[in-house]
Amino acid sequence: MCVEKLQKIILAMVLGIVMMLAASGSIKAAFLLQLIVMIVLISSGLTGSCYITTVLKSAFPLCENRENR
């Protein structure tokens, strides 16, 4: 498993948790978690570096660019 794929899987899991919290009636917790995800994604988009990717790089390899093959 490589970092970029793992990051997308983790994001999908967090969004699933947000949906579960919203469905179970914990709207405040779902809103807070969704706000945190939005802040992380916006800061990642604006700066070009993602904290989660930096942390995951210490344990997992980067994905190879398959377009250049």
C-alpha positions in Angstrom: 0.0 0.0 0.0 1.4 3.4 -0.9 0.9 6.8 0.7 -1.4 8.4 -1.8 -3.8 5.4 -2.0 -3.8 5.1 1.8 -4.6 8.8 2.2 -7.6 8.4 -0.1 -8.8 5.3 1.9 -8.5 7.2 5.2 -10.4 10.2 3.8 -13.2 7.9 2.6 -13.3 6.3 6.0 -13.5 9.7 7.8 -16.3 10.8 5.5 -18.1 7.5 6.2 -17.8 8.2 9.9 -19.2 11.7 9.3 -22.2 10.2 7.5 -22.7 7.7 10.4 -22.6 10.5 13.0 -25.1 12.6 11.0 -27.5 9.6 10.6 -27.3 8.7 14.3 -28.2 12.2 15.3 -24.8 13.5 16.4 -25.0 16.5 14.1 -22.6 18.6 16.1 -19.9 16.0 16.1 -20.5 15.3 12.4 -20.3 19.0 11.6 -17.1 19.4 13.6 -15.4 16.4 12.0 -16.5 17.6 8.5 -15.1 21.1 9.3 -11.7 19.6 10.3 -11.6 17.6 7.0 -12.4 20.7 5.0 -9.7 22.7 6.7 -7.1 20.0 6.1 -8.1 19.7 2.4 -8.1 23.5 1.8 -4.7 24.0 3.5 -3.4 21.1 1.5 -4.6 22.6 -1.7 -3.3 26.1 -1.0 0.1 25.1 0.3 0.8 22.0 -1.8 1.9 19.9 1.2 -0.3 17.7 3.3 0.4 16.9 6.9 -1.2 13.5 6.6 1.0 12.6 3.7 4.1 13.7 5.6 3.2 11.5 8.5 2.3 8.5 6.4 5.6 8.8 4.4 7.5 7.7 7.5 5.8 4.3 7.4 4.7 3.7 3.8 6.4 4.2 0.4 5.3 6.8 -2.2 3.3 5.6 -5.1 5.2 5.3 -8.4 4.1 7.5 -11.3 2.6 4.9 -13.6 2.1 7.4 -16.5 5.8 7.5 -17.3 6.1 3.8 -18.0 
